[in-house]
Amino acid sequence: MAEEKTYPMTAEGQTKLEEELETLKMVTRPQIIERIKIARSFGDLSENSEYESAKDEQSNIENRISLVETMLHNAEIIDSNAVAADEVSLGKSVTFKELPDEEPETYTIVGAAEADPLTGKISNDSPIAQSLIGHKVGDEVDIKIPAGSMKVAVVSVDAAE
């Protein structure tokens, strides 16, 4: 039997997924069911774009509910305190600068389920995170990126907020 995929995440990420699941089940799903009922009342379903749209949305919501349930069932909560304070790991914020003299950048490394690059949360599966994990403050690291590679220096590592 194949081993189930685990979803590494922070406790905060787990809480957000639980809240999303609750909203999907208790708010979004009933709203879509109501839209389907209303669209059915318009008559001929073969030419009813409102009905088709609502059914498509229902399918998308049910798929998302299933995925979130799977992620929560197979969640692996990461304890960033289990590694050295100055070591880059999942659940920590890392500041690095591209060498020789670029401005520092700070990212929090999280599981893929809670990644949000626009807010500075990058997936542990990303090339940057994969290259930095396990390194410590002061280390110089080569990061393979689609455009080639870049050399960075780890400036600081902090517990995620």
Secondary structure, 3 states (H helix, E strand, C coil): CCCCCCEEECHHHHHHHHHHHHHHHHHHHHHHHHHHHHHHCCCCHHHCHHHHHHHHHHHHHHHHHHHHHHHHHCEEECCHHHCCCCECCCCEEEEEEECCCCCEEEEEEECHHHCEHHHCEEECCCHHHHHHCCCECCCEEEEEECCEEEEEEEEEEEECC
